[in-house]
Amino acid sequence: MFDTYGPVRPALYIAKAIVEQGHEVFMASTTMSDTVQKLLKSYRLNPLDLSIKSIMRGRTSLSWLEFWAREAFLNLNSRFFSSNSDIVINFSYTIAVPATFWYAQGTTTDFLRDAEHWFPMHYMLVYRSLRPLLSFADNRLIKRIASISKHIIANSRFCASMYTKRRIKVHNIVYPPLDCGAFRPASTPSSNYILTYFGKETEFCVLKRIGDANVKIKAFGSKAPYIPRSLLEHKNIEFLGRVSDEELTNLYSNALFTLFTFTHEPFGYIPVESMACGTPVLTYNRQGPSETVIDHVTGWLVNTNEEMTSLALRLWKKGYPSTMRKEARKRALIFNVTDIAEKWLQLIKGTTMK
């Protein structure tokens, strides 16, 4: 936990909700930054830093893969963890520990398979040579975590399908929560740019085509070595790097629409965050985002990169009905943290009553 983004955010939201019910909550991680520990304490959460050192120096884009490999091949991370808690919720795929609930948020090898064509050449060659071994280790780790978890909860129907294909029984589906009080619409959006995200799961070629057509694009995310220089130096693309939630809310709210091009996404926070800010989303009709975006109501779902490019240009030139902004906000509210937290509290209550 170097920050509270991505798969960390659901755990944090749920932990805060449980604390508010009067329970004591500990949050454990293979490694945890001082900033995160201070934040957890401010929420009355107890941080448990397992202090496992990373040979990747912790903050590189591959540190998550290192921690996964430590557990998948050698069971190293779980050796540092012990718990006497009444309820254990495992949000991780890097620590195999006995748990009341395992919140399954996606598999490592499915992500690597879908994203490999954007790897730098030296990474791609290493990955392809190790692919059978990685697949074996990942399947073994998934089965091990599942076998020591009483209940398995997936974060989307698509995510559940990845586990059922591996003959893992998923007991329930609970979407990740979002604070729709923090992510909310601006009063008068400027709508003079398209917002997008740069990350390890981004389909960059589409963004370049749209930028080449003189469309103004703003991008946020973590700067990483796999972002093409042609995008970082593009005259129509402004890369802002990592931004605060307040800045991100402003970016979403004032965008004409959010363009979410991904290679692999079990759920996808970005479409839901955008809709919470009243901004429709253009994305693919597959995987997690196809479960959250309603085509031609809260955004648009396409099947190919060509359709994505064509529709983005048309929307940039001609716009869309203003009612879509209201519908987007309305859709996002079903993912609001208060409702999702209540589902978790009911699951926990049902377990403790047995």
Rosetta blueprint (number, residue, H / E / L):
1 M L
2 F L
3 D L
4 T L
5 Y L
6 G L
7 P L
8 V H
9 R H
10 P H
11 A H
12 L H
13 Y H
14 I H
15 A H
16 K H
17 A H
18 I H
19 V H
20 E H
21 Q L
22 G L
23 H L
24 E L
25 V L
26 F E
27 M E
28 A E
29 S E
30 T L
31 T L
32 M L
33 S L
34 D H
35 T H
36 V H
37 Q H
38 K H
39 L H
40 L H
41 K H
42 S H
43 Y L
44 R L
45 L L
46 N E
47 P E
48 L E
49 D E
50 L L
51 S L
52 I L
53 K L
54 S L
55 I L
56 M L
57 R L
58 G L
59 R L
60 T L
61 S L
62 L L
63 S H
64 W H
65 L H
66 E H
67 F H
68 W H
69 A H
70 R H
71 E H
72 A H
73 F H
74 L H
75 N L
76 L L
77 N H
78 S H
79 R H
80 F H
81 F L
82 S L
83 S L
84 N L
85 S L
86 D L
87 I L
88 V L
89 I E
90 N E
91 F L
92 S L
93 Y L
94 T L
95 I L
96 A L
97 V L
98 P L
99 A E
100 T E
101 F E
102 W E
103 Y E
104 A E
105 Q L
106 G L
107 T L
108 T H
109 T H
110 D H
111 F H
112 L H
113 R H
114 D H
115 A H
116 E H
117 H H
118 W H
119 F L
120 P L
121 M H
122 H H
123 Y H
124 M H
125 L H
126 V H
127 Y H
128 R H
129 S H
130 L H
131 R H
132 P H
133 L H
134 L H
135 S H
136 F H
137 A H
138 D H
139 N H
140 R H
141 L H
142 I H
143 K H
144 R H
145 I H
146 A H
147 S H
148 I L
149 S E
150 K E
151 H E
152 I E
153 I E
154 A E
155 N L
156 S L
157 R H
158 F H
159 C H
160 A H
161 S H
162 M H
163 Y H
164 T H
165 K L
166 R L
167 R L
168 I L
169 K L
170 V L
171 H L
172 N E
173 I E
174 V L
175 Y L
176 P L
177 P L
178 L E
179 D L
180 C L
181 G L
182 A L
183 F L
184 R L
185 P L
186 A L
187 S L
188 T L
189 P L
190 S L
191 S L
192 N L
193 Y L
194 I E
195 L E
196 T E
197 Y E
198 F E
199 G L
200 K L
201 E L
202 T E
203 E L
204 F H
205 C H
206 V H
207 L H
208 K H
209 R H
210 I H
211 G H
212 D H
213 A L
214 N L
215 V L
216 K L
217 I E
218 K E
219 A E
220 F E
221 G E
222 S L
223 K L
224 A L
225 P L
226 Y L
227 I L
228 P L
229 R H
230 S H
231 L H
232 L H
233 E L
234 H L
235 K L
236 N L
237 I E
238 E E
239 F E
240 L L
241 G L
242 R L
243 V L
244 S L
245 D H
246 E H
247 E H
248 L H
249 T H
250 N H
251 L H
252 Y H
253 S H
254 N H
255 A L
256 L L
257 F L
258 T E
259 L E
260 F E
261 T L
262 F E
263 T L
264 H L
265 E L
266 P L
267 F L
268 G L
269 Y H
270 I H
271 P H
272 V H
273 E H
274 S H
275 M H
276 A H
277 C L
278 G L
279 T L
280 P L
281 V E
282 L E
283 T E
284 Y E
285 N L
286 R L
287 Q L
288 G L
289 P H
290 S H
291 E H
292 T H
293 V L
294 I L
295 D E
296 H L
297 V L
298 T L
299 G E
300 W E
301 L E
302 V E
303 N L
304 T L
305 N H
306 E H
307 E H
308 M H
309 T H
310 S H
311 L H
312 A H
313 L H
314 R H
315 L H
316 W H
317 K H
318 K H
319 G L
320 Y L
321 P L
322 S L
323 T H
324 M H
325 R H
326 K H
327 E H
328 A H
329 R H
330 K H
331 R H
332 A H
333 L H
334 I H
335 F H
336 N E
337 V H
338 T H
339 D H
340 I H
341 A H
342 E H
343 K H
344 W H
345 L H
346 Q H
347 L H
348 I H
349 K H
350 G H
351 T H
352 T H
353 M L
354 K L
